[in-house]
C-alpha cells in the first residue's frame, strides 16, 4: 500500500483506460483526484463513483492541445482542493495509424498537438506552483515507441520520443529543486488503443494476441508507486513496466 494521503493529483485522459485506472488507484491511496478529459460524461461518472466509495474526486473538461484549457484545469485543482502535488500526463492518441506516404498531414499534426504539446503544456502549467512549494511529481506516460521505430506509427513514435525528451529536460531543469519528473513505459495495455492497433493490421504489435496485454489497473498502481520515494530512482528517465523487478516492487502479480 502506498500512502498518498492529502496529495492532489491531476490526471489527463482520465475518461477511460490508464487514466481512469490511475484515478481510482490514487483515490484508493488517499489522494484527492481531478479527472480531466475532452468530454465531461465519463469523467463526471468516474468522479461520482470515487466519491460514492469515500474518495475525493472532481472532474474538469480539458483539451490538452489547448494551453488555456490546461491552465484552467490546473487552476481548478487549486480552487477545488487547495493546490496540486501530482500531474499525470496521460492523454495520448495513436489514430490514425498510417504509413508516412499515405498519412494525412493535418491528422498527423493533431497527434503531435496532443501527445507532445499536451505534455509540455502540463509541465509548463504546474511547475511554477510546484516550485513555490519545493515539491511535486510529474509522471509522463511514455512507450517503447519512444526508442523504437514501428511501421505506421511515425506520429506516435515521434511524439513519445519527444515526451521522453521533455522528461529528461524537465528533470535537468527542476530535479534539484524538489521536483520529481519521471516517465512510465507500461508496455502493451488492454485499452481501446490496442483495439485500434489490432484493427490496423500494421506492424508486429497489431498481431499480438490480446491475452498478452496487461490490465490498465496495473499501470494505475505503477503510477502511484512512482509518486512515492520509489520514483526517485527514475528521475529523468522512463521506468519500464515490462521489467519484472519493477512489477514485483509495485506489488503486481
C-alpha positions as CSV (number, residue, x, y, z in Angstrom):
1,X,0.0,0.0,0.0
2,X,1.2,3.5,-0.8
3,X,0.4,6.5,1.3
4,X,-0.7,9.4,-0.8
5,X,-3.0,11.0,1.8
6,X,-3.7,14.6,1.2
7,X,-1.9,14.7,-2.2
8,X,-3.8,16.4,-5.0
9,X,-3.4,14.7,-8.4
10,X,-4.5,15.9,-11.8
11,X,-4.8,13.2,-14.4
12,X,-5.3,13.9,-18.1
13,X,-7.0,11.5,-20.4
14,X,-8.9,10.2,-17.4
15,X,-12.2,9.2,-19.1
16,X,-11.1,5.5,-19.6
17,X,-8.1,3.1,-19.8
18,X,-4.9,4.1,-17.9
19,X,-6.3,7.5,-16.9
20,X,-9.4,6.0,-15.2
21,X,-7.3,3.3,-13.6
22,X,-4.9,5.8,-12.2
23,X,-7.7,8.0,-10.8
24,X,-9.2,5.0,-8.9
25,X,-5.7,4.0,-7.6
26,X,-4.9,7.5,-6.4
27,X,-8.2,7.7,-4.6
28,X,-7.7,4.3,-3.0
29,X,-4.4,5.6,-1.6
30,X,-5.9,8.7,-0.1
31,X,-5.1,11.3,-2.8
32,X,-7.6,13.9,-3.9
33,X,-8.2,13.4,-7.6
34,X,-9.1,15.7,-10.5
35,X,-10.0,13.8,-13.7
36,X,-9.5,15.7,-16.9
37,X,-10.7,14.8,-20.4
38,X,-12.2,16.4,-23.5
39,X,-15.7,15.3,-22.8
40,X,-17.4,15.5,-19.4
41,X,-19.7,12.5,-19.3
42,X,-17.3,9.7,-18.4
43,X,-15.1,11.7,-16.0
44,X,-18.1,13.0,-14.1
45,X,-19.4,9.4,-13.7
46,X,-16.0,8.1,-12.6
47,X,-15.5,11.0,-10.1
48,X,-19.0,10.3,-8.7
49,X,-18.2,6.6,-8.3
50,X,-15.0,7.5,-6.4
51,X,-16.9,9.9,-4.1
52,X,-19.5,7.2,-3.5
53,X,-16.7,5.0,-2.3
54,X,-15.5,7.6,0.1
55,X,-12.8,9.2,-2.0
56,X,-12.3,12.8,-3.0
57,X,-12.7,13.5,-6.7
58,X,-13.8,16.1,-9.2
59,X,-13.9,16.4,-13.0
60,X,-12.9,19.1,-15.4
61,X,-13.3,19.3,-19.1
62,X,-9.9,19.8,-20.7
63,X,-8.4,19.5,-24.2
64,X,-4.6,19.1,-23.6
65,X,-3.8,20.5,-27.0
66,X,-5.0,23.9,-25.7
67,X,-2.7,25.6,-23.2
68,X,-5.6,27.7,-22.0
69,X,-7.6,24.6,-21.2
70,X,-4.6,23.1,-19.3
71,X,-4.1,26.2,-17.2
72,X,-7.8,26.3,-16.3
73,X,-7.6,22.6,-15.3
74,X,-4.7,23.3,-13.0
75,X,-6.5,26.3,-11.5
76,X,-9.5,24.1,-11.0
77,X,-7.3,21.8,-8.8
78,X,-6.2,24.8,-6.8
79,X,-9.7,26.1,-6.4
80,X,-11.2,22.7,-5.6
81,X,-8.6,21.1,-3.4
82,X,-6.2,23.9,-2.5
83,X,-3.2,23.0,-4.7
84,X,-1.6,20.4,-6.9
85,X,1.0,17.9,-6.0
86,X,1.0,15.4,-8.8
87,X,0.4,15.7,-12.5
88,X,-0.1,12.6,-14.7
89,X,0.4,13.5,-18.4
90,X,-1.6,10.5,-19.7
91,X,-3.7,11.9,-22.5
92,X,-2.5,10.4,-25.8
93,X,-3.7,9.1,-29.2
94,X,-2.4,6.9,-31.9
95,X,-5.1,7.1,-34.5
96,X,-5.0,7.4,-37.5
97,X,-2.3,4.7,-37.9
98,X,-0.8,5.1,-41.4
99,X,2.5,4.8,-43.3
100,X,4.1,8.2,-43.9
101,X,3.5,8.2,-47.7
102,X,-0.3,7.8,-47.1
103,X,-0.6,9.8,-43.9
104,X,-2.8,12.9,-43.6
105,X,-0.6,15.9,-42.6
106,X,-3.5,17.5,-40.6
107,X,-4.2,14.4,-38.6
108,X,-0.5,13.7,-38.1
109,X,-0.2,17.2,-36.6
110,X,-3.2,16.7,-34.3
111,X,-1.4,13.7,-32.7
112,X,1.7,15.9,-32.0
113,X,-0.6,18.6,-30.6
114,X,-2.0,16.1,-28.0
115,X,1.0,13.8,-27.4
116,X,3.8,16.4,-27.3
117,X,2.3,19.8,-26.8
118,X,-0.1,18.3,-24.2
119,X,2.8,17.1,-22.1
120,X,4.7,20.4,-22.5
121,X,1.6,22.4,-21.6
122,X,1.0,20.3,-18.5
123,X,4.6,20.7,-17.3
124,X,4.6,24.4,-18.0
125,X,1.3,24.9,-16.2
126,X,2.2,23.1,-13.0
127,X,5.9,23.7,-12.5
128,X,5.6,27.3,-11.2
129,X,3.2,26.1,-8.5
130,X,5.3,23.1,-7.6
131,X,8.5,25.2,-7.4
132,X,6.7,27.5,-4.9
133,X,6.3,24.6,-2.6
134,X,9.6,23.0,-3.5
135,X,7.9,19.7,-4.1
136,X,5.8,17.8,-6.7
137,X,5.7,14.8,-9.0
138,X,5.1,14.7,-12.8
139,X,4.6,11.3,-14.4
140,X,4.7,11.4,-18.2
141,X,3.2,8.2,-19.8
142,X,5.7,7.0,-22.4
143,X,6.0,3.9,-24.5
144,X,8.6,1.6,-26.0
145,X,7.8,3.6,-29.2
146,X,9.9,6.4,-27.7
147,X,13.1,4.5,-28.5
148,X,11.9,2.2,-31.3
149,X,10.6,2.8,-34.8
150,X,7.5,1.0,-36.0
151,X,5.8,1.0,-39.4
152,X,2.7,3.1,-39.5
153,X,3.5,4.8,-36.2
154,X,5.7,7.7,-37.3
155,X,3.4,10.2,-35.4
156,X,3.3,8.1,-32.3
157,X,6.9,7.1,-32.2
158,X,8.0,10.7,-32.8
159,X,5.6,12.1,-30.1
160,X,6.7,9.6,-27.5
161,X,10.4,10.3,-28.2
162,X,9.6,14.0,-27.7
163,X,7.8,13.2,-24.4
164,X,10.8,11.3,-23.2
165,X,13.0,14.2,-24.1
166,X,10.7,16.5,-22.1
167,X,11.0,14.2,-19.1
168,X,14.8,14.5,-19.4
169,X,14.8,18.2,-19.9
170,X,12.4,18.9,-17.1
171,X,14.4,16.8,-14.7
172,X,17.6,18.6,-15.7
173,X,16.0,22.0,-15.0
174,X,13.9,21.2,-11.9
175,X,15.2,17.9,-10.5
176,X,17.5,19.6,-8.0
177,X,14.7,22.0,-6.9
178,X,12.5,19.4,-5.2
179,X,10.5,18.2,-8.3
180,X,10.4,14.5,-9.3
181,X,9.8,14.2,-13.1
182,X,9.6,10.6,-14.4
183,X,8.3,8.7,-17.3
184,X,6.5,5.4,-17.3
185,X,6.6,3.0,-20.3
186,X,3.9,0.5,-19.5
187,X,4.2,-1.9,-22.4
188,X,1.0,-3.1,-24.2
189,X,-2.1,-2.4,-22.1
190,X,-5.6,-3.8,-22.6
191,X,-7.2,-0.5,-23.6
192,X,-9.1,0.9,-26.6
193,X,-5.8,1.9,-28.2
194,X,-4.8,-1.8,-28.5
195,X,-8.1,-2.5,-30.2
196,X,-7.4,0.3,-32.7
197,X,-3.8,-1.1,-33.2
198,X,-5.1,-4.6,-33.9
199,X,-7.6,-3.3,-36.4
200,X,-4.9,-1.5,-38.3
201,X,-3.1,-4.8,-39.2
202,X,0.1,-2.8,-39.5
203,X,3.4,-3.8,-37.8
204,X,4.0,-6.7,-35.3
205,X,2.2,-5.0,-32.4
206,X,-1.1,-5.4,-34.3
207,X,-0.5,-9.2,-34.5
208,X,-0.2,-9.7,-30.7
209,X,-2.8,-11.8,-29.0
210,X,-5.0,-9.7,-26.7
211,X,-4.1,-12.1,-23.8
212,X,-0.6,-10.6,-23.6
213,X,-1.7,-7.1,-22.8
214,X,-1.6,-6.1,-19.1
215,X,-4.6,-4.6,-17.4
216,X,-4.9,-0.9,-17.1
217,X,-5.1,-1.3,-13.3
218,X,-1.5,-2.4,-13.2
219,X,-0.5,0.8,-14.8
220,X,-2.6,2.8,-12.3
221,X,-0.8,1.1,-9.5
222,X,2.6,1.7,-11.0
223,X,1.8,5.4,-11.5
224,X,1.0,5.7,-7.8
225,X,4.2,3.9,-6.9
226,X,6.3,6.4,-8.9
227,X,4.7,9.2,-6.9
228,X,6.3,7.8,-3.7
229,X,10.0,7.8,-2.8
230,X,10.4,4.8,-5.1
231,X,10.0,7.1,-8.0
232,X,13.3,8.9,-7.2
233,X,15.3,6.1,-8.9
234,X,13.6,7.0,-12.2
235,X,14.0,10.8,-12.2
236,X,14.5,11.9,-15.8
237,X,14.1,8.5,-17.4
238,X,11.4,6.1,-18.4
239,X,10.5,3.3,-15.9
240,X,9.6,0.2,-17.8
241,X,6.7,-1.9,-16.5
242,X,7.9,-4.8,-18.6
243,X,10.7,-5.1,-16.0
244,X,9.8,-8.0,-13.7
245,X,11.7,-6.3,-10.8
246,X,9.6,-3.2,-11.2
247,X,6.4,-5.3,-11.2
248,X,7.4,-7.0,-8.0
249,X,8.3,-3.7,-6.4
250,X,4.9,-2.3,-7.3
251,X,3.2,-5.4,-5.9
252,X,1.8,-6.7,-9.2
253,X,1.2,-10.4,-9.7
